[in-house]
Amino acid sequence: MARFPADLKYTKDHEWARIAGNQVTVGITDHAQSALGDVVYVELPAVGRSIKKGETFGVVESIKAVSDLYSPVTGKVIEVNTALPDDPGTINRAPHTDAWIIKVEVTDPASLNDLLDAAAYESFVATQK
Amino acid sequence: MLKRTALFEEHQKLNGRLIDFGGWELPVQYSGLMDEHVACRTAAGLFDVSHMGEVHVEGPDAEAFLNYLVTNNVAKIAVGQAQYSAMCNEHGGIVDDLVIYRRANDRFLVVVNASNTDKDFAHMQRVASGFGKPAGAFTLTNESAHYTQIAIQGPKAAEILQSLTDTPLAPIKTYWFAEGKVLGSIPAILARTGYTGEDGFEVYIPWEKGPEVWRALYQKGQPLGLRPCGLGARDTLRLEMKYPLYGNELSDETNPLEAGLGWVTKLDKGDFVGKAPIVRAKEAGLRRKLVGFRLVDRGIARHGYPVFTADGQTRIGEVTSGTQSPMLKTSIGVAYLTAEHAAEGTKFTVDIRGAKVLAEVVPTPFYKK
């Protein structure tokens, strides 16, 4: 299996986005979780909050590091993964699936335009070494 | 250019994630911090601590000099014994914490923190030059470049190390050491000391012998559950014990009494550098105290986060270290609090990114067997 699923889009801040119509599910990539190490804390935004592309919407912390979460799109938070604060390690175990963080209703479709595909993100990660 | 220990290539082979630690290129983790931490508590952890500084103090007046240099009573150390201590400046602030090993009546090994080695050695030379006796009947040499130091810690540490040496390890008590050989011919100081709260040893060998000793310990230990441990696990292990870390709990501005080092500060032993201001601070009453706490609510309190009263209104201190405890699975930390808020059970808040998170002063060490 490819490290970065082809059906997701990616950002240079190491978030992924699964686009389904005007609804986008957001998480952090396998590369991000690996760089962080064991995740022990997740701070989620309030449902209903409006977020802009590139804006901080939450925080994940490993033992060694604090990392902001940046929204890949502009829209409104319609759902958050309430299982994560009780089991933050999900982010290490299943970053691209079970550990989705928020769902956003997109209000600015243009904000989807410059997201990276899997191949482009993988190349970007390779330059980060 | 970062400095490298003799074990640099071993860390690369073990997929260590290398970072800049005070000018040294060292692994922050190998398999993962949590995994390494638990391995050290349940089996054994292997640490490269060669970045630590080693200073030889030798000569007829070596004991008298050291006793003037540090806060603990060096005269109490027998040959073959080690002692934890602190070294202060003229204002009573801590220059470093350190361990002194007495190798003979007139021969000591002083082990100091890596990032402080140059500062410490300069301080020692300065104190030595003002020590009174012309030229001083002792010598001071910085031998840091000649030592590889490997720590092997955890319940299986003694068993693993014993397989490399004929020196019987069982009779060596905690904070004592023996000088012997490992792997047949390599001279080694085998010290039952450490920074994890576990039984274990710190092994001092010639710099260039590091790789073969490291590999042998790894090969013997790995089937028993030993893991190489990075700086990340070293930090969480020491924090579960509330062992202080220079730069976090200790600094040139903190005096040893408020830092909880009263047990190694012997005000009745005669004069030493910093004694007068420490005595004055004690007589005036300590204004702040280093305490252990746990967060009642979720979050991690990190170094430098401000601390407030429980109602969030009044600033009463600052966090020096904090982490999620891998063994306790709770959020723990250490903070300086004003003395009147430092009693066990006192509730207070930590400002975490603008939110006041509830915390409570608890007894330490956090982790007990």
Interface residues (C-beta under 8 A of the other chain):
Chain A: G37 D38 V40 Y41 E43 V59 E61 S62 I63 K64 V66 P85
Chain B: V28 Q29 G32 L33 M34 G232 T236 R298 G299 I300 R302 T323 Q324 P326 S331 R353
